[in-house]
Amino acid sequence: METLADTLKSYLDDSQIEKIMRAYEYAKDAHKGQFRRSGEPYIIHPVAVAKILAGLHMDHETLMAALLHDVIEDTVATKEQLTEHFGSAVAELVDGVSKLTQIEFKSKAEAQAHNFQKMTLAMAKDIRVILVKLADRLHNMRTLGPLHYDKRRRIATETLDIYAPIANRLGINSIRVELEDLGFSALYPMRSKYIKKAVQKLRGNHNEIIRDIQTRLEERLVQRGLKGQIIGREKHLNSIYKKMKYKHKSFHEIMDVYAFRIITDTEEDCYRVLGAVHSLYKPLPFRFKDYIAVPKVNGYQSLHTTLFGMHVNIEIQIRTQDMDDLADYGIAAHWQYKDESDVILANQVRIDRWLSGLKEMREHAHDSMEFIEHVKIDLFPDEIYVFTPKGAILELPAGATPIDFAYSIHTDIGHACVACRINKQLAPLSEPLQSGQTVEIVTAPSAKPSRAWLNIATTGKAKSSIRHYLKEQQEAESVELGQKLLEKSLNGINATWKGISQEQIQKVLEHNQCETVDALLRTIGAGYRMPYIVARQLASDMNPVSSEKEVMAIDSKVLVKGTEGMQLSFAHCCYPIPGDPIIGLPDASSGLIVHSAACPKVLNLKDNMAQMHLSWVKDITDEFTVEIRVELERQRGIIAELAAAITRAEGNIERIGVIEQNAKLSVVSVVLHIQGRRHLANVMKRIRAIKAVVRLNRVVLKTRNTANKKGIEKHE
């Protein structure tokens, strides 16, 4: 805590430091008795997080939130108590960082997605939330050692997938680099160890060349009368590994490049220094990038050039001090300077634009899993820069299409997009854009997005907007279709929608667990509910059932045979037959499926509201399918004797086969057609008369025995 206090004294006043110390004492008391996996007192972690943020010169409220960031999640302290003691701003920051611990999730991935969604909501209100979270994650990555291997890999993967890219998007290079290297070391410890050792070995061999190049660069700047601080740059481990992996380069190919950074006073001096170094060494073609005129999406500004001299490649970055500070601290630079430069203010605008895009994606996403996938897309952009017809520059990820361009301007322009012109020439909407192109979008009032656009769009904003529109359109069409189907079913039972009381409608809505009529119609149109059944529910108080051949009200018995207007089918899992207690389950494609009341599929059904208690009509003459299992002694001609017994009982055999056998016994499955339970009892009586029969039973449920490698069906 002493080192933290020393850092605070360098840029905060006494009253602010006093508030931070109060937060420290509160956190220390709240976490009393809690220890980290390493055995250290837990308070060490929030103090370390605060130190990281103090290194970025963050304000006192952020540091207070850093010290308190785990008290809501891990102690009995509440948000209300933090508000009372430290103010609403600090409490909101702590709450934004806290995970959703009171909700049970189906998987770790779902929990991660929900917590990230919660954090982005808080981040959109106050960007400091993500800065606390990044510092929290950085210290956790520094102290992964005591954790179990699987947990280390999960945290490292999450860091590389989410938090390092966010740090990059916010321009905080110092945190981004360390997160990437720590994540890489945790996922690939042996590869990391090898690269680290190889870098250390080469460093000594390169010192002389580095000093020689640096001396020549300094002399050239002096000759031109230019000020510039020249710093040698080292590549970090994850960067080396990614270049080896994705660019298919050897370690020595990557390390034979010597990198320098030149810090100068003004933007004009940057270009003068560029001319000076180009006069010293020959620039390589197509290796020059001007990020000052066209900054990266995270606000990064610098001139990049690659030179060839002294038989090696020399990479040089040229920037001002403000640009260098922004490259290291990104959005955190906002709190470092009282008099903010144009560079920092411009970066603030970019961050606000990104946060606004996150908010829109969150509103359009169907769930948190879809949202996080859209965010991941936007966190890995290799930028291209294209122009609007009026000359404005838009930053898009590599591979972006005119559809992405349209949605980046405005969602409504994206929805109404019908064609595009690239450099004044008509082009397909699927055409990948290139840097420097001018793009014009052609719109039409009647146009609407196509599902095929999801395969063309690359940005998270475009994809989420298209999915949101298609979902709303589908729901509207489902409501319209549900209305038509329900009205048709009502007409079939001599009822009308206008003749149904509001009280009866409300009763049916509650029964079907729908809040509104549109919600009920939507489920009908989507095929989740049968319109005839809902129609009978609505008309139950209007048309009392008088005939046995009509379907009765939902809460009374319903007759199976002769049901007008209903598609019936019988379940093949339990083979219900007349005489069995039966249950009906609505199905979008098969109509009403009739199950035995004892069928485990019915018994295990969570939604009892979907069940319909059914009964059989009298004097049934139709045949029904049933399956029996016969265990008998192996004898010559025994299958033929079994079939003859069934035939004498007037049973109609559909299928017969041996499903299991050994040296003494055979288990035979027989699927046959009978007229009811009495007929089945007569058939089984005939079978039992066979002396070789050991056991006989009716199959009421067929399941697949996954443990049986021969694929034999298990009958229960």
C-alpha positions in Angstrom: 0.0 0.0 0.0 3.0 2.3 0.6 4.1 2.3 -3.0 0.5 3.0 -4.1 0.4 6.0 -1.7 3.7 7.3 -3.1 2.3 7.2 -6.7 -0.9 8.9 -5.6 1.0 11.8 -4.0 2.5 12.6 -7.4 -0.8 13.6 -9.1 -3.7 13.7 -6.6 -4.5 16.1 -3.8 -4.7 15.2 -0.1 -8.5 15.1 0.1 -8.7 12.6 -2.8 -6.0 10.4 -1.3 -7.9 10.4 2.0 -11.0 9.1 0.2 -9.0 6.4 -1.5 -7.6 5.3 1.9 -11.1 5.1 3.3 -12.0 2.8 0.5 -9.0 0.7 1.2 -9.9 0.3 4.9 -13.5 -0.6 4.0 -12.3 -3.3 1.5 -9.7 -4.6 4.0 -12.5 -5.1 6.6 -14.9 -6.6 4.0 -12.4 -9.1 2.7 -11.1 -10.0 6.2 -10.6 -13.8 6.5 -10.6 -14.3 2.7 -7.5 -15.6 1.0 -6.3 -16.1 -2.6 -5.5 -19.5 -4.0 -1.8 -18.7 -3.4 -2.5 -18.3 0.4 -2.1 -14.5 0.4 -4.7 -12.2 2.0 -7.3 -11.3 -0.6 -6.8 -7.6 -0.1 -3.5 -7.8 -2.0 -5.5 -8.3 -5.2 -7.6 -5.1 -5.1 -4.5 -3.1 -4.0 -2.6 -4.4 -7.0 -5.4 -3.5 -9.3 -5.4 0.1 -7.9 -1.6 0.3 -8.5 -2.1 -0.6 -12.2 -4.6 2.1 -12.6 -2.6 4.6 -10.6 0.2 3.9 -13.1 -2.2 5.2 -15.7 -2.9 8.3 -13.5 -6.6 7.5 -13.2 -8.9 9.7 -11.0 -9.6 9.0 -7.4 -13.1 7.5 -8.0 -11.7 4.9 -10.4 -9.0 4.0 -7.8 -11.7 3.7 -5.1 -13.7 1.4 -7.3 -10.6 -0.7 -8.0 -10.1 -1.2 -4.2 -13.8 -2.1 -3.8 -14.4 -4.0 -7.0 -14.9 -7.4 -5.5 -16.9 -6.5 -2.3 -20.3 -6.8 -3.9 -19.5 -10.1 -5.5 -17.5 -11.7 -2.7 -18.7 -10.2 0.5 -22.0 -9.2 2.3 -21.6 -5.6 1.2 -24.3 -4.2 -1.1 -24.4 -1.5 -3.8 -26.7 0.6 -1.5 -24.1 0.5 1.3 -21.3 1.5 -1.1 -23.5 4.4 -2.4 -24.0 5.5 1.2 -20.3 5.4 2.1 -18.6 6.5 -1.2 -21.2 8.0 -3.5 -23.2 6.7 -6.4 -20.4 7.1 -9.0 -18.1 4.7 -7.2 -21.0 2.3 -6.4 -22.0 2.2 -10.1 -18.4 1.5 -11.2 -18.2 -1.4 -8.7 -21.5 -2.8 -9.7 -20.6 -2.6 -13.4 -17.5 -4.8 -12.8 -19.3 -7.3 -10.5 -20.5 -10.6 -12.0 -24.0 -11.9 -12.0 -23.7 -14.3 -9.2 -27.4 -14.7 -8.3 -28.4 -16.2 -11.6 -27.9 -19.9 -12.6 -26.6 -20.4 -16.1 -26.6 -23.5 -18.3 -22.9 -23.2 -19.1 -19.7 -21.2 -18.5 -20.1 -19.7 -21.9 -23.6 -18.4 -21.2 -22.5 -17.0 -17.9 -19.5 -15.3 -19.6 -21.8 -13.8 -22.2 -24.3 -12.5 -19.7 -21.6 -10.9 -17.5 -20.0 -9.3 -20.5 -23.3 -7.9 -21.6 -23.9 -6.5 -18.2 -20.4 -4.9 -18.2 -20.9 -3.3 -21.6 -24.1 -1.7 -20.4 -22.2 -0.2 -17.5 -19.2 0.7 -19.8 -21.5 2.6 -22.1 -22.5 4.8 -19.1 -19.0 5.1 -17.8 -15.9 4.0 -19.7 -14.0 3.7 -16.4 -15.8 0.4 -15.8 -13.8 -1.4 -18.5 -10.5 0.2 -17.2 -11.1 -1.3 -13.8 -11.9 -4.6 -15.4 -8.8 -4.6 -17.6 -6.6 -3.9 -14.6 -8.4 -6.6 -12.6 -7.8 -9.1 -15.5 -4.2 -8.0 -15.8 -3.4 -8.8 -12.2 -5.3 -12.1 -12.4 -3.2 -13.0 -15.4 0.0 -12.1 -13.5 -1.0 -14.5 -10.7 -2.5 -17.5 -12.7 0.1 -19.9 -11.3 -1.7 -21.5 -8.4 -4.9 -22.2 -10.4 -5.8 -25.5 -11.9 -4.6 -26.1 -15.5 -8.1 -26.1 -17.0 -9.1 -22.9 -15.3 -5.8 -21.2 -16.4 -6.5 -22.2 -20.0 -10.1 -20.9 -19.8 -9.1 -17.5 -18.3 -6.2 -17.2 -20.8 -8.5 -17.9 -23.7 -11.1 -15.4 -22.5 -8.3 -12.8 -22.1 -7.0 -13.3 -25.7 -10.6 -13.4 -27.1 -12.1 -10.5 -25.3 -10.0 -8.4 -22.9 -6.8 -8.0 -24.9 -8.8 -6.9 -28.0 -10.8 -4.5 -25.9 -7.6 -3.0 -24.6 -6.4 -2.7 -28.2 -9.7 -1.1 -29.2 -9.3 1.5 -26.4 -5.7 2.1 -27.5 -4.2 1.0 -24.2 -1.1 -0.6 -25.7 0.7 -1.1 -22.4 -2.0 -3.3 -21.0 -2.8 -5.0 -24.3 0.8 -6.2 -24.9 1.1 -7.6 -21.4 -2.3 -9.4 -21.5 -1.4 -10.9 -24.9 2.0 -12.2 -23.7 0.6 -13.5 -20.4 -2.3 -15.2 -22.3 0.1 -16.7 -24.8 2.4 -18.0 -22.0 -0.5 -19.6 -20.1 -1.9 -21.3 -23.3 1.5 -22.3 -24.8 4.0 -22.4 -21.9 6.7 -24.4 -23.9 6.4 -22.3 -27.0 6.6 -19.1 -24.9 9.7 -20.4 -23.1 11.4 -21.3 -26.3 10.7 -17.9 -28.0 11.7 -16.0 -24.8 15.1 -17.9 -24.6 15.7 -17.3 -28.3 15.0 -13.6 -28.1 17.4 -13.2 -25.1 20.1 -15.1 -27.1 19.7 -12.9 -30.2 19.6 -9.7 -28.2 23.2 -9.8 -27.3 24.2 -10.5 -30.9 22.2 -7.6 -32.3 23.4 -4.9 -29.8 26.2 -3.7 -32.1 24.0 -3.4 -35.2 21.3 -1.6 -33.2 23.8 0.9 -31.8 25.3 1.5 -35.3 21.8 2.1 -36.9 20.7 4.4 -34.0 23.9 6.5 -34.3 23.4 7.0 -38.1 19.8 8.0 -37.6 20.8 10.5 -34.9 23.5 12.0 -37.1 21.1 12.4 -40.0 18.5 14.2 -37.9 21.2 16.6 -36.6 22.3 17.3 -40.2 18.7 18.3 -41.1 18.3 20.4 -37.9 15.5 18.1 -36.6 14.7 17.2 -33.0 13.9 13.6 -32.3 14.3 11.0 -29.6 15.3 7.6 -31.1 14.2 4.5 -29.1 14.9 0.9 -30.0 11.7 -1.3 -30.0 11.5 -4.9 -29.0 8.8 -7.3 -30.3 6.7 -9.0 -27.7 6.3 -12.8 -27.5 2.7 -13.1 -28.7 3.5 -10.8 -31.7 6.5 -13.0 -32.7 4.4 -16.2 -32.4 1.5 -14.8 -34.4 3.8 -13.7 -37.2 5.4 -17.2 -37.2 2.1 -18.9 -37.3 0.0 -16.8 -39.7 2.7 -15.3 -41.9 4.6 -18.6 -42.1 7.9 -17.0 -41.2 10.7 -18.5 -39.3 11.9 -17.0 -36.0 15.1 -15.7 -37.6 13.2 -14.1 -40.5 11.1 -12.1 -37.9 14.0 -11.2 -35.7 16.2 -10.0 -38.6 14.1 -6.8 -38.6 15.4 -4.0 -36.5 12.7 -1.7 -35.1 13.0 1.9 -33.9 10.7 4.7 -32.7 11.4 8.4 -33.3 9.5 10.9 -31.0 9.4 14.4 -32.3 7.7 17.7 -31.4 5.0 18.4 -34.0 3.0 16.7 -36.8 4.9 18.6 -39.4 8.2 17.4 -37.9 7.0 13.8 -38.3 6.9 14.2 -42.1 10.3 16.0 -42.1 11.9 13.2 -40.1 10.3 10.7 -42.6 12.1 12.5 -45.4 15.4 12.5 -43.5 15.4 8.7 -42.8 14.3 8.0 -46.4 17.4 9.9 -47.5 19.6 7.8 -45.3 18.2 4.3 -46.2 16.2 3.1 -49.2 12.5 2.7 -48.3 10.9 -0.6 -49.3 7.9 -0.2 -51.7 4.4 -0.8 -50.3 5.7 -0.8 -46.8 4.7 2.8 -45.9 1.6 3.6 -43.8 0.4 7.1 -42.8 -1.7 6.6 -39.7 -1.4 10.4 -38.9 -3.6 11.5 -41.8 -5.9 8.4 -41.4 -5.7 7.2 -37.8 -6.5 3.6 -36.8 -10.0 2.8 -35.5 -8.6 3.0 -31.9 -7.2 6.5 -32.5 -3.6 5.3 -33.0 -1.5 7.8 -35.0 2.0 7.3 -36.4 4.0 7.1 -39.6 5.3 3.6 -40.4 8.0 2.9 -42.9 10.4 0.0 -43.6 13.9 0.7 -44.8 16.7 -1.4 -46.2 20.2 -0.6 -45.0 23.3 -2.3 -43.7 22.0 -5.5 -45.3 19.0 -5.7 -42.9 15.4 -4.4 -42.8 14.7 -1.5 -40.5 11.2 -0.7 -39.2 10.7 2.9 -38.1 7.7 4.5 -36.4 7.6 8.3 -36.3 5.1 10.2 -34.0 4.7 13.1 -31.6 4.8 12.8 -27.8 1.0 13.1 -27.6 0.7 10.4 -30.2 3.1 8.2 -28.2 1.2 8.7 -25.0 -2.1 7.9 -26.7 -0.5 4.7 -28.2 0.5 3.6 -24.7 -2.5 4.8 -22.6 -5.3 5.1 -25.1 -8.5 6.3 -23.5 -6.7 6.4 -20.1 -4.8 9.4 -21.5 -8.0 11.4 -21.1 -7.4 11.4 -17.3 -3.7 12.1 -17.5 -3.8 15.6 -18.9 -5.7 18.6 -17.7 -5.4 20.4 -21.0 -6.4 17.7 -23.5 -4.8 17.8 -26.9 -6.7 17.5 -30.2 -5.3 14.0 -30.5 -6.8 12.9 -27.2 -10.1 14.6 -27.9 -10.3 13.0 -31.3 -9.7 9.6 -29.7 -12.5 10.2 -27.2 -14.9 10.7 -30.1 -13.9 7.4 -31.6 -14.4 5.6 -28.3 -17.8 7.2 -27.9 -18.7 6.0 -31.4 -17.6 2.5 -30.6 -19.6 2.4 -27.4 -22.7 3.7 -29.2 -22.3 0.8 -31.7 -22.0 -1.7 -28.8 -25.2 -0.3 -27.4 -27.0 -0.7 -30.7 -25.7 -4.3 -31.1 -26.9 -5.2 -27.6 -30.4 -3.9 -28.4 -30.6 -5.9 -31.6 -29.1 -9.1 -30.3 -31.5 -12.0 -29.6 -29.6 -13.0 -26.5 -26.2 -12.5 -24.8 -24.5 -15.3 -26.7 -25.4 -13.6 -30.1 -24.3 -10.2 -28.7 -20.8 -11.4 -27.6 -20.3 -13.1 -31.0 -21.0 -9.8 -32.8 -18.6 -8.0 -30.4 -15.9 -10.5 -31.1 -16.2 -9.7 -34.8 -15.7 -6.0 -34.2 -12.8 -6.6 -31.9 -10.5 -8.1 -34.6 -10.5 -5.5 -37.4 -7.7 -5.1 -39.9 -8.9 -1.7 -41.1 -9.6 -0.4 -44.5 -10.5 3.2 -45.2 -13.2 4.1 -47.7 -14.8 7.4 -48.7 -18.3 8.6 -48.9 -19.3 10.7 -52.0 -18.9 13.8 -49.9 -15.3 12.8 -49.0 -15.8 11.7 -45.4 -13.6 8.7 -44.3 -15.1 5.6 -42.9 -13.1 2.9 -41.1 -14.2 -0.7 -41.8 -12.7 -4.1 -41.1 -10.9 -5.8 -44.0 -13.3 -7.8 -46.1 -16.2 -5.4 -45.5 -18.8 -5.1 -48.2 -21.1 -2.2 -49.3 -23.7 -3.6 -47.0 -21.3 -3.0 -44.0 -20.7 0.4 -45.4 -24.4 1.2 -45.6 -25.1 0.1 -42.0 -22.1 1.9 -40.7 -23.7 5.2 -42.0 -27.1 4.5 -40.5 -29.3 1.4 -39.8 -32.1 2.8 -42.0 -29.8 3.3 -44.9 -28.7 -0.4 -44.5 -32.3 -1.6 -44.5 -33.2 0.4 -47.6 -30.0 -0.5 -49.5 -30.7 -2.0 -53.1 -27.4 -1.3 -55.0 -24.1 0.5 -54.8 -21.5 2.4 -56.8 -17.8 1.9 -56.2 -15.7 4.6 -57.8 -18.9 5.7 -59.7 -19.3 2.2 -61.2 -22.2 -0.1 -60.3 -21.0 -3.0 -58.3 -22.6 -6.0 -56.4 -23.4 -5.6 -52.7 -21.2 -8.6 -52.0 -18.0 -6.9 -53.5 -15.2 -6.7 -50.9 -14.2 -3.1 -50.5 -10.6 -1.8 -50.8 -8.9 1.1 -49.1 -9.2 4.4 -51.0 -12.4 3.5 -52.8 -15.4 5.9 -52.9 -18.7 4.1 -52.1 -22.2 5.4 -52.9 -25.3 3.5 -51.6 -28.5 3.4 -53.7 -31.6 3.1 -51.6 -35.3 2.5 -52.2 -38.2 3.1 -49.8 -39.7 -0.3 -50.4 -36.4 -2.2 -50.0 -35.8 -4.6 -47.1 -32.9 -6.7 -45.9 -32.5 -10.3 -47.2 -31.5 -13.3 -45.1 -28.7 -13.8 -47.7 -27.1 -10.6 -46.5 -26.0 -12.4 -43.3 -23.5 -14.3 -45.4 -22.2 -11.1 -47.0 -22.0 -8.7 -44.1 -18.8 -8.9 -41.9 -19.3 -6.2 -39.2 -21.1 -7.0 -35.9 -23.3 -3.9 -36.4 -24.5 -5.0 -39.8 -25.2 -8.6 -38.8 -27.0 -7.6 -35.6 -29.2 -5.1 -37.4 -30.1 -7.5 -40.2 -31.0 -10.3 -37.7 -33.1 -7.9 -35.6 -35.0 -6.8 -38.7 -35.6 -10.3 -39.9 -36.7 -11.4 -36.4 -39.3 -8.5 -36.2 -40.5 -9.3 -39.8 -40.9 -13.0 -39.0 -42.8 -12.2 -35.8 -45.1 -9.9 -37.7 -45.7 -12.5 -40.3 -46.3 -15.2 -37.7 -49.0 -13.0 -36.0 -50.7 -12.4 -39.3 -50.7 -16.1 -40.2 -51.8 -17.1 -36.7 -54.7 -14.7 -37.0 -55.9 -16.3 -40.3 -55.5 -19.8 -39.0 -57.4 -19.1 -35.8 -60.3 -17.3 -37.6 -60.5 -20.3 -40.0 -60.7 -22.7 -37.0 -63.3 -20.6 -35.3 -65.5 -20.5 -38.4 -65.2 -24.3 -38.5 -67.0 -24.6 -35.1 -69.5 -21.9 -35.9 -67.8 -19.2 -33.8 -66.4 -15.8 -34.5 -63.6 -13.7 -32.8 -66.0 -10.8 -32.2 -68.4 -13.1 -30.3 -65.8 -14.1 -27.7 -65.8 -12.1 -24.4 -62.7 -10.3 -23.2 -62.9 -12.4 -20.0 -62.8 -15.7 -22.0 -59.8 -14.3 -24.1 -57.9 -13.4 -20.9 -58.6 -16.9 -19.5 -57.2 -18.6 -22.6 -54.2 -16.3 -22.6 -53.4 -17.3 -18.9 -54.0 -20.9 -19.7 -51.5 -20.8 -22.6 -49.1 -18.6 -20.6 -49.2 -15.7 -23.1 -49.2 -12.1 -22.0 -50.9 -10.6 -25.1 -53.2 -11.8 -27.9 -50.4 -11.1 -30.4 -48.1 -13.4 -28.4 -50.7 -16.2 -28.7 -51.2 -15.6 -32.4 -47.4 -15.6 -32.9 -47.1 -19.1 -31.3 -49.9 -20.3 -33.6 -48.4 -18.8 -36.7 -44.9 -20.2 -35.8 -46.5 -23.7 -35.4 -46.0 -24.0 -31.6 -49.8 -24.3 -30.9 -52.6 -25.8 -33.0 -55.2 -23.2 -34.0 -58.1 -25.7 -33.7 -57.3 -26.4 -30.0 -57.0 -22.6 -29.2 -60.3 -22.1 -31.1 -62.0 -24.7 -28.9 -60.6 -23.1 -25.8 -62.0 -19.7 -26.9 -65.4 -21.1 -27.8 -65.8 -23.5 -24.9 -68.3 -21.2 -23.1 -70.3 -20.6 -26.4 -70.9 -24.0 -28.0 -71.3 -26.8 -25.4 -70.5 -30.2 -26.8 -73.5 -32.3 -27.5 -72.2 -35.0 -29.8 -69.7 -37.7 -28.8 -68.0 -37.2 -32.2 -67.1 -33.7 -31.5 -64.0 -32.5 -29.7 -64.9 -31.4 -26.2 -63.5 -28.5 -24.1 -59.9 -28.5 -23.1 -60.5 -29.2 -19.4 -62.9 -32.2 -20.1 -62.4 -35.4 -21.9 -61.7 -35.3 -25.6 -62.7 -38.0 -28.0 -60.1 -39.3 -30.4 -61.9 -41.0 -33.2 -64.2 -38.7 -35.3 -62.6 -35.5 -34.1 -63.5 -32.9 -36.7 -60.8 -30.7 -38.0 -57.9 -32.3 -36.1 -54.9 -34.2 -37.5 -54.3 -37.2 -35.2 -51.4 -39.5 -35.0 -50.4 -42.2 -32.5 -47.0 -42.2 -30.8 -44.6 -45.0 -31.7 -42.8 -44.8 -28.4 -45.7 -46.3 -26.4 -48.2 -47.6 -29.0 -51.5 -46.6 -27.2 -54.5 -48.8 -28.0 -58.3 -48.5 -27.1 -58.7 -49.1 -23.4 -55.5 -47.4 -22.4 -55.7 -44.1 -20.6 -54.3 -41.6 -23.1 -52.9 -38.0 -23.3 -52.7 -35.8 -26.4 -49.6 -33.6 -27.1 -49.9 -30.9 -29.8 -47.2 -30.9 -32.4 -46.7 -28.4 -35.2 -46.1 -30.9 -38.0 -48.1 -34.0 -36.8 -51.1 -32.4 -35.3 -52.2 -34.0 -32.1 -50.0 -36.9 -31.0 -51.8 -39.5 -28.8 -49.6 -41.1 -26.1 -50.3 -43.6 -23.4 -50.8 -41.8 -20.0 -48.1 -44.0 -18.6 -45.6 -43.0 -21.3 -42.4 -41.7 -19.7 -42.3 -38.9 -22.3 -45.6 -37.6 -20.9 -44.6 -38.1 -17.3 -41.3 -36.2 -17.8 -43.0 -33.4 -19.6 -42.4 -30.1 -17.7 -45.2 -28.1 -19.4 -48.4 -29.7 -18.2 -50.4 -27.0 -19.9 -49.6 -28.6 -23.2 -51.3 -31.9 -22.3 -54.8 -32.8 -23.3 -56.7 -35.6 -21.5 -58.3 -37.8 -24.1 -60.7 -40.7 -24.2 -61.7 -43.3 -26.8 -65.0 -43.4 -28.6 -67.2 -46.5 -28.2 -67.4 -49.4 -30.6 -64.0 -48.9 -32.2 -63.5 -51.2 -35.2 -60.1 -49.8 -36.5 -56.9 -51.6 -36.0 -54.1 -50.2 -33.8 -50.4 -51.0 -33.7 -48.9 -52.6 -30.6 -45.5 -54.3 -29.9 -44.9 -57.3 -27.8 -41.7 -59.0 -26.6 -41.6 -62.8 -26.3 -38.7 -64.6 -24.6 -38.8 -68.3 -25.6 -36.6 -71.4 -25.7 -34.7 -72.0 -28.9 -36.4 -74.7 -30.9 -36.8 -75.7 -34.5 -39.9 -74.0 -36.0 -40.7 -72.0 -32.9 -41.1 -68.7 -34.8 -43.6 -70.2 -37.1 -45.5 -71.6 -34.1 -45.6 -68.2 -32.6 -46.8 -66.6 -35.8 -49.6 -69.2 -36.1 -50.8 -68.6 -32.6 -51.1 -64.9 -33.3 -53.0 -65.6 -36.5 -55.4 -67.9 -34.8 -56.2 -65.0 -32.4 -57.0 -62.8 -35.4 -53.9 -60.6 -34.9 -52.4 -59.1 -38.0 -48.6 -59.3 -37.9 -46.8 -56.3 -39.3 -43.2 -57.2 -38.4 -41.4 -60.0 -36.5 -37.8 -60.4 -35.7 -35.2 -61.8 -33.3 -33.6 -58.9 -31.3 -31.4 -61.0 -29.0 -30.4 -64.6 -28.5 -28.0 -66.9 -26.9 -27.5 -70.7 -26.8 -30.7 -71.4 -24.9 -33.1 -68.5 -25.4 -34.3 -66.0 -28.1 -36.0 -62.7 -27.5 -38.5 -62.0 -30.3 -40.1 -58.6 -31.1 -43.5 -58.7 -32.8 -45.3 -55.6 -34.1 -49.0 -56.4 -34.8 -52.3 -54.8 -35.4 -55.1 -55.4 -32.9 -58.5 -53.7 -32.1 -58.0 -52.9 -28.4 -56.9 -54.2 -25.0 -59.4 -57.2 -25.0 -58.1 -58.3 -28.4 -54.5 -57.9 -27.2 -55.3 -60.0 -24.1 -56.7 -62.8 -26.3 -53.6 -62.7 -28.5 -51.2 -62.9 -25.5 -53.3 -65.8 -24.0 -52.7 -67.8 -27.2 -49.0 -67.1 -27.1 -48.7 -68.1 -23.4 -50.1 -71.5 -24.4 -46.9 -72.2 -26.3 -44.7 -74.4 -24.0 -41.5 -72.8 -25.1 -42.6 -69.3 -24.0 -40.6 -68.2 -20.9 -41.7 -64.6 -20.6 -44.2 -62.3 -22.5 -44.8 -58.6 -22.1 -46.1 -55.6 -24.0 -43.6 -53.0 -24.9 -44.7 -49.6 -23.6 -41.5 -47.6 -24.3 -38.7 -48.1 -26.9 -35.3 -46.5 -26.2 -31.9 -46.8 -27.8 -29.3 -48.6 -25.8 -26.3 -46.5 -26.4 -24.0 -49.0 -24.6 -24.9 -51.8 -27.1 -22.3 -51.7 -29.8 -24.3 -54.0 -32.0 -27.1 -51.4 -32.2 -29.7 -53.9 -30.7 -32.8 -52.0 -29.5 -33.5 -52.1 -25.8 -37.1 -52.6 -24.8 -38.6 -51.6 -21.5 
